[in-house]
Amino acid sequence: MVTKAIPADLREALQTAWNYPLFDAIFNRRSRRFAVGSEIPGGVHRYKSQQPPLPLDEMEEALLAESATGISGLILADLPFLDDRDRDAGGNTICHWTGRTWPSPCASHDTHLVYWNDEATYLIKEPDLSDIRLREYADESDRDKVLRRFRAGRVKLFDGRPQYPRNYPTMLPFNIWSSDIPGSTMFLPVIDVTFEFINVLFLMTAWPDGGFYIIDDLNGNVPAGCERWAQEGLLNRMFALPLSYLGTISRIEAGFLIQNLLLAEQAMGLGGWAHAHPAAMVLLGGTPLAKGLGFRFITPRPARAADGAGLTAGLPSPVGLDGLLEPYCPPYYRDMDAAVDAIVEGKFGTGGAYTRESGQPLPFLAKNEFVESVPRYSDKVVRCVKDICNYIYDTYGRFPHLDAIQTAGCWVQAHHLDLDFYDRFYPDGAYTESQRDHMKVWHAEVKAKPAAAAAGVS
């Protein structure tokens, strides 16, 4: 469906979903796997749908995608940037001012959404951060932004669905029958962990009373490139932090996106579920088995142990999607010094988040006074972070010491339910009014076979 504005019938459908009660969505959310066009091939629930697959239309996909990863306004950043002695209190760990539909450590928003349907596979690219209001969806007149931003943000990667082996062990056998089937739309959160990894290093090394002393517990508990800075008093050896603790904080974001998608499905009356996707190395494109999503992979050289011996070389590691999703590490930056400089520039350089000329709207009334008061990173802190990052890259042949691009191991499927299946094998209550009425509300032009009433509905 291609329209210049949301047509009247879909505007009413959007209104119905928008006003769906939050707690009803939470307590009525279920995995509902049996889509129109699907089949359970054996057992007591053996059943083949008598209805053909029905793809989601553009507005349905737009509402799901924007619920998962849309712009909601400006963050409040209501935390101290200076302590009671006017020292750096760590508030400058905030990365930018745009609020999204999911919470993110330091507002870094490092998780990106890939989705696909029968026609093509897309990436939702980084949004335009200018001209954002404190509340982007203040009233009903703002809802056209859902479709507008969805169209502006999606980038087509290739035609059709990604190709990968649909068999065990690439996929779990009990998922194969209904996973990524014709008519469904798949949503995959993809996480770039490099930005927040470096950002956290700035936070942890800039404490006025001594920063964290990073030790490589994966390689003999040696200092992770920061011994000099402990000797100079920038870091405190009493605050030893294992390297293995770092690099996973951004993964929490994928869970928030997944939950948003599942609650939106319930509000809209769609079927769907979150389940394990094929092995990430295969799905992202790191094996000869299939192109998958076409991410760039590297094979790290053998890691260098503290005693000079070589460590075992890693498996192929996803590092980015050229031109679209490029993490803060080689090959997208000359070296780790350049990657760290880019993050500093994004905060304090020309056009950075903490400059008057940033072009980014700020949530505060006293904008100029606030920007002038934010502590900058000292040259020593910047050099310390670079030394730690270079140690990781030199030791493990990549940055960070784990995959730069990660998934949460799950994706979300959205599809239209075959209610006849549930009426045949389940008592009332297997679906709710939102599923019962979905075709009437969203697809009045499609003549669907009427289903029995949901539990509690006459």
RAVEN-V125686 format. One record per helix or strand of 2 or more residues. SS is the DSSP state (@ for helix, = for strand). FROM is the first residue (numbers start at 1). LEN is the number of residues. Records with the same first field share a line. If there is no record, write none. Layout:
BEGIN
SS: FROM-LEN ; FROM-LEN
END
This chain:
BEGIN
@: 8-11 ; 22-7 ; 58-12 ; 91-3 ; 105-3 ; 140-14 ; 173-4 ; 194-12 ; 227-5 ; 243-3 ; 251-18 ; 280-5 ; 336-13 ; 367-7 ; 379-18 ; 419-7 ; 433-4 ; 438-5
=: 39-2 ; 47-2 ; 71-4 ; 98-3 ; 111-6 ; 120-5 ; 154-6 ; 185-8 ; 211-6 ; 222-2 ; 235-8 ; 271-6 ; 296-4 ; 316-6 ; 325-2 ; 405-2 ; 410-6
END
